[in-house]
Amino acid sequence: MQISLEGKVAIVTGVSGDGQVGQAVAKALAENGAQLAICARTQSNVEARGKELRDAGARVFAMAGSLTDEDQVRRLIDDTVSEYGRIDILVNLAGGLTRYKPAVEYSLDDWRVEVDNNLLSAFLTSRAAFPHLQAAGGGIIINFARAGQPQANMVAYNCAKAGLEALTRTLALEGRDLGQSTTRCCRAGPAHPSWPSDRGRTRNLRAGPDASDSDDASQRVDVRPDGVEINIRRCYLIELLDAQSINPTTQGRKSDKKSEDVLTLTVRARLQRVGREMRMLVENTDDQTRADPGLLRIVARAHSFQESLMQNTNLTVHVIAGQERVSANYVYRLLRLPTLAPDIITAIVNGKNPLQLTAKKLMRLTPQIPVDWAEQRKLLGFRCAITARHRGPRKVNP
């Protein structure tokens, strides 16, 4: 089941290294229509992730900065509001394990660095974003914490993550107390390879008189050695993201908290040690059982641009670029896509495109798309996927 986040604005912190969880979370939000603000400490990394997302058709504001610095956190929040006018979702992923040694060997600087990176950063961003989430009519904060019992040689990290869970519960309670349009706060945590499978589940932190242990599965993220699985009951997601903006038929309908209508998102990943850190690297998957949201998004956007140009002869590519806050070159490249053979478009819509054809690859190939439909199929890898042979160009208004 596809949930639309069109019109929603999400801030994701810790979007730095290629293949890490932050990159996967930002990509998933963008593919579902969210406008993004991403932040990481390293300028080159955050710029690279921003470019990847923009090339796939997302609207992204990228900023490099330290989220342990109050002024830089304020700049992230203020610049996001200036860019988009609102904030609906905050995902705190900044942090990680950087100190691994016995507690007696920890210096005061070691302690401060680990606690600041994992706890102070989440507090500062949540505190700064909270009023804007409320102003938007309520939103959601997702904090990534660890699950299970503390482990040796990680004293500062263990304490920081315990504090993060307390921060999450506190904000959930305060969000509830602000009224019906609340700001919700929940946490996600990883599972250790040796733990039983249910130890990786997160407890539902949706505060309120109806929150109980029986509601644990309503919002849950399982992070395991072989991947990440997110399970969210549709009734809660609609409630969090404003049902009227997602599905008009839900207006006035009371949420059924017993509903088994669960949206499950799965991403393959693997644990890999990098120095003293254990990182979860998201892997490319060859499984494709449904249409690629990224491909659908750029194809739909391309046809929308073409239709606008055909209906309004005074409209130019540069005007569209200004309205969409993208480059004119991006619009020109997208306008090549409506020339694709009808069976190619049909295959993309039905999820029958070649597995290697992603939104990123399609955008990279747009300047090379030929007029001949048979050559298009060859370029995009449809030689075996499509047997029909159509020829003939489709003109696009210059």
C-alpha positions in Angstrom: 0.0 0.0 0.0 1.4 3.3 -1.1 1.1 6.3 1.3 1.4 9.7 -0.2 3.5 12.3 1.6 2.9 15.0 -1.0 3.0 18.4 0.6 4.8 17.1 3.7 8.2 18.4 4.8 10.6 16.0 6.5 14.0 16.8 8.1 16.4 13.8 8.3 19.6 14.2 10.2 22.7 11.9 9.8 22.2 11.6 6.0 25.9 11.2 5.3 27.6 7.9 4.2 26.6 6.1 1.0 24.6 2.9 2.0 23.8 4.0 5.5 20.4 4.0 7.1 20.0 7.8 6.8 20.3 7.6 3.0 17.7 4.9 2.9 15.2 6.8 5.1 15.6 10.0 3.1 15.1 8.1 -0.2 12.0 6.3 1.1 10.5 9.6 2.2 11.3 11.3 -1.1 9.9 8.4 -3.1 6.6 8.8 -1.3 6.4 12.5 -2.1 8.0 14.3 0.9 10.1 17.4 0.5 13.3 17.0 2.3 15.9 18.9 4.4 18.9 16.7 5.1 21.9 17.4 7.4 25.2 15.8 8.2 28.5 16.9 9.6 30.6 16.4 6.4 30.0 18.9 3.6 31.0 16.6 0.8 28.8 13.7 2.0 25.6 15.7 2.5 26.1 17.4 -0.9 26.5 14.0 -2.5 23.4 12.6 -0.9 21.4 15.8 -1.8 22.5 15.5 -5.5 21.4 11.8 -5.6 18.0 12.7 -4.3 17.6 15.6 -6.6 18.7 13.5 -9.6 15.8 11.2 -8.7 13.4 14.1 -8.8 13.1 15.0 -5.1 13.1 18.5 -3.8 16.0 18.7 -1.2 17.6 21.3 1.0 21.0 20.1 2.2 23.0 21.6 5.0 26.3 20.6 6.6 26.7 21.3 10.2 27.2 20.0 13.8 23.9 19.3 15.5 25.6 19.6 18.9 25.9 23.3 18.2 22.7 25.2 19.2 23.3 27.9 16.6 23.7 25.4 13.7 20.6 23.5 14.8 18.6 26.8 14.8 19.9 27.5 11.3 18.8 24.1 10.1 15.3 24.6 11.4 15.0 28.2 10.3 16.3 27.6 6.8 14.0 24.6 6.4 11.0 26.7 7.3 12.2 29.5 5.0 12.5 27.0 2.2 9.3 25.1 2.6 7.1 27.1 5.0 6.5 24.2 7.4 7.9 21.0 9.1 5.9 17.8 9.5 8.4 15.1 10.2 11.7 15.0 12.1 13.9 11.9 11.9 16.9 12.0 14.3 19.6 9.7 12.9 22.7 11.8 13.8 25.1 10.0 16.2 26.5 6.6 16.4 29.1 4.6 18.3 32.6 6.3 18.1 34.1 5.3 21.5 34.6 1.6 22.3 36.7 0.8 25.4 36.2 0.0 29.1 34.5 2.6 31.2 37.6 3.2 33.4 39.5 4.3 30.3 36.9 6.9 29.2 38.1 10.5 29.4 35.7 13.3 30.1 36.1 14.4 26.5 35.2 10.8 25.4 32.0 10.9 27.5 31.0 14.4 26.2 31.5 13.6 22.6 29.5 10.4 22.7 26.6 11.8 24.8 26.5 15.0 22.7 26.4 13.2 19.4 23.7 10.8 20.4 21.5 12.6 22.9 22.2 16.4 22.9 21.8 16.5 19.1 18.4 14.9 19.3 17.3 17.2 22.1 18.4 20.3 20.3 16.7 19.4 17.0 13.5 18.2 18.7 13.3 21.3 20.8 13.8 23.6 17.9 11.4 21.7 15.5 8.6 21.1 18.1 6.9 24.5 17.8 6.9 24.2 14.0 5.4 20.7 14.1 2.6 22.1 16.3 2.1 25.1 13.9 1.6 22.7 11.0 -1.2 21.0 12.9 0.8 18.2 14.5 3.6 16.0 13.2 5.9 13.2 14.2 9.4 12.9 15.6 11.3 9.6 15.1 14.3 9.0 17.3 16.6 6.1 16.5 17.8 4.3 19.7 19.2 0.9 20.5 17.3 -2.1 21.9 18.2 -4.7 24.4 20.6 -4.6 27.3 23.7 -2.4 27.5 26.9 -4.0 26.3 30.4 -3.7 27.7 32.9 -1.0 26.4 30.1 1.3 25.3 29.2 3.1 28.6 28.7 6.6 27.1 26.8 5.3 24.1 24.6 3.1 26.3 23.7 6.0 28.6 23.1 8.4 25.7 20.6 5.9 24.1 18.8 5.4 27.5 18.5 9.1 27.7 17.2 9.3 24.2 14.4 6.9 25.1 13.5 9.1 28.1 13.5 12.1 25.8 11.2 10.4 23.4 8.7 9.4 26.1 8.8 12.9 27.5 8.1 14.6 24.2 5.3 12.1 23.5 3.6 13.0 26.7 4.0 16.7 26.1 2.7 16.3 22.6 -0.4 14.6 23.9 -1.0 17.3 26.4 -1.2 19.9 23.7 -4.5 18.8 22.4 -6.1 16.8 19.6 -3.6 17.9 16.8 -0.7 16.5 18.6 3.0 16.0 17.9 3.8 12.3 18.3 7.2 11.0 19.2 8.4 7.4 18.8 11.7 5.6 18.7 13.2 2.9 16.6 16.0 0.6 17.7 18.3 -2.1 16.2 18.5 -5.7 17.2 21.7 -7.5 18.0 22.3 -10.7 15.9 22.2 -12.9 19.0 18.9 -11.6 20.4 15.6 -13.3 19.8 13.7 -11.7 16.9 11.2 -9.9 19.1 13.9 -8.2 21.0 14.5 -5.9 18.1 11.0 -4.5 18.2 10.3 -1.0 19.5 7.7 -0.3 22.1 4.9 2.0 20.8 5.6 5.4 22.4 2.3 7.0 21.3 1.4 8.7 24.5 -2.2 8.8 25.6 -4.8 7.1 27.7 -5.3 4.4 25.0 -1.6 3.6 24.7 -0.8 0.2 26.1 1.5 -2.8 25.5 -1.1 -4.3 23.2 -0.5 -1.4 20.8 3.2 -2.2 20.4 2.8 -3.2 16.7 1.1 0.0 15.7 4.4 1.7 15.0 7.5 -0.6 14.9 10.8 -0.6 13.3 12.9 -3.8 13.4 16.6 -3.3 12.6 18.3 -6.7 12.2 21.5 -7.9 10.8 19.9 -8.7 7.4 17.8 -5.6 7.0 15.3 -3.0 8.2 11.6 -3.6 8.5 9.1 -0.9 9.3 5.5 -1.8 10.3 2.9 0.9 10.7 -0.8 0.4 11.1 -2.6 2.5 8.5 -5.0 4.0 10.9 -2.1 5.5 13.0 -0.3 6.7 10.0 -3.3 8.5 8.6 -3.9 10.0 12.0 -0.3 11.2 12.3 -0.1 12.7 8.8 -3.6 14.2 8.6 -6.1 11.8 7.0 -7.9 14.5 5.0 -4.8 15.3 3.0 -4.1 11.6 2.2 -7.5 10.1 1.6 -10.7 12.2 1.6 -12.8 9.1 2.2 -11.4 8.8 5.7 -12.8 12.1 6.9 -14.9 11.7 9.9 -14.0 8.1 10.2 -12.9 6.8 13.6 -9.6 5.1 13.6 -9.9 1.3 14.2 -6.9 0.6 16.5 -7.6 -3.2 16.2 -7.1 -3.0 12.4 -4.6 -5.4 10.9 -4.2 -3.2 7.8 -0.4 -2.8 8.3 2.0 -1.1 5.9 5.3 -2.9 5.8 8.4 -1.5 4.3 11.5 -3.7 4.0 15.0 -2.8 3.0 17.8 -5.3 2.7 21.0 -4.4 4.7 24.0 -6.0 6.3 26.1 -5.2 9.4 29.7 -4.3 8.7 32.4 -3.2 11.1 34.1 0.0 10.1 37.0 0.6 12.6 35.4 0.5 16.0 31.9 1.1 14.6 29.3 -1.3 13.4 27.4 0.2 10.5 24.3 -1.1 8.7 24.8 -0.8 5.0 21.8 -0.8 2.8 22.2 -3.2 -0.2 20.7 -3.0 -3.7 18.0 -5.6 -4.2 17.0 -7.4 -7.3 13.5 -8.2 -6.0 10.9 -6.1 -7.7 7.3 -7.1 -7.2 5.7 -3.7 -7.6 6.2 -0.4 -9.5 9.2 1.6 -8.5 7.9 4.8 -6.8 10.9 6.7 -7.9 10.4 5.8 -11.6 6.6 6.5 -11.4 7.4 9.9 -9.8 9.7 11.2 -12.5 7.6 9.8 -15.4 4.5 11.4 -14.0 6.3 14.7 -13.4 7.7 14.6 -17.0 4.2 14.2 -18.4 2.9 17.0 -16.2 5.6 19.3 -17.5 4.8 18.4 -21.0 1.0 18.9 -20.5 1.6 22.4 -18.9 3.7 23.5 -21.9 1.2 22.2 -24.4 -1.7 23.9 -22.7 0.0 27.3 -22.2 2.0 28.5 -25.1 3.4 31.4 -23.1 4.9 29.0 -20.5 8.6 28.3 -20.8 10.9 25.7 -19.3 12.6 28.4 -17.2 9.3 29.4 -15.7 8.5 25.8 -14.8 11.9 25.4 -13.3 11.4 28.5 -11.1 7.9 27.3 -10.0 9.3 23.8 -9.1 12.5 25.1 -7.7 14.6 22.9 -9.9 17.1 23.7 -12.6 16.1 24.3 -16.2 18.4 21.5 -17.2 16.5 19.1 -15.0 13.2 20.1 -16.7 14.8 19.7 -20.2 16.0 16.3 -19.3 12.6 15.2 -17.9 10.9 16.4 -21.1 12.7 13.6 -23.0 10.7 11.0 -21.1 7.3 11.6 -22.8 9.0 10.5 -26.0 9.4 7.0 -24.6 7.5 4.1 -26.4 4.1 3.5 -24.9 5.0 -0.1 -24.0 8.0 1.2 -22.0 5.7 3.6 -20.0 3.2 0.7 -19.4 6.0 -1.6 -18.2 7.2 1.1 -15.7 3.7 1.7 -14.4 3.1 -2.0 -13.9 6.5 -2.6 -12.3 7.7 -4.8 -15.2 10.7 -2.7 -16.1 14.2 -4.3 -16.0 15.5 -4.6 -12.5 18.5 -2.5 -13.2 16.4 0.4 -14.4 16.1 2.8 -11.5 15.0 6.4 -11.3 18.6 7.5 -10.9 19.7 5.5 -13.9 16.8 6.7 -16.1 17.7 10.3 -15.2 21.3 9.7 -16.1 20.3 8.3 -19.5 17.8 11.0 -20.5 20.3 12.9 -22.6 21.0 9.7 -24.6 17.3 8.7 -25.2 16.9 8.2 -29.0 13.9 8.9 -31.1 13.6 5.3 -32.4 11.5 3.2 -30.0 13.5 0.1 -30.6 16.7 1.9 -29.8 15.0 3.2 -26.6 14.3 -0.4 -25.5 17.8 -1.4 -26.2 19.3 1.5 -24.2 17.0 1.0 -21.2 17.4 -2.8 -21.1 14.0 -3.8 -22.4 15.3 -6.3 -25.0 13.8 -9.3 -23.2 11.2 -7.6 -21.1 9.1 -6.3 -24.1 8.4 -8.3 -27.2 6.2 -5.7 -29.0 8.0 -3.6 -31.5 6.6 -0.1 -32.1 8.3 2.7 -33.9 7.6 6.4 -34.2 8.4 9.6 -32.3 6.1 11.6 -30.1 6.7 15.3 -30.4 7.3 17.5 -27.3 6.7 21.3 -27.5 10.1 23.1 -27.4 
